[in-house]
Amino acid sequence: MIGKVRKGRSFKKCVSYVMDRDKNPELLYSEGVLETDIKAIINSFYVQS
């Protein structure tokens, strides 16, 4: 669980923060998003927007 909510302007920073390896993240479901690594997730969202 992430306890602090931060306001930012970068989607890359948001995904990197949520998917931080120290927090042991688990991606439950994705459709149309490459989930091989953090860069692939970020690029998939940029391409779809």
FENZI-V542027 format. One record per residue. N is the residue number from 1. PSI is psi in whole degrees, -180 to 180 (* if undefined). Layout:
N:PSI, N:PSI
//
This chain:
1:137, 2:119, 3:-25, 4:133, 5:126, 6:145, 7:126, 8:179, 9:1, 10:120, 11:-34, 12:-44, 13:-37, 14:-50, 15:-42, 16:-40, 17:-45, 18:-37, 19:23, 20:131, 21:-28, 22:-24, 23:-4, 24:63, 25:155, 26:116, 27:116, 28:-42, 29:142, 30:145, 31:119, 32:14, 33:127, 34:128, 35:33, 36:-39, 37:178, 38:-41, 39:-39, 40:-39, 41:-47, 42:-47, 43:-37, 44:-42, 45:-40, 46:-41, 47:-37, 48:-19, 49:*
//
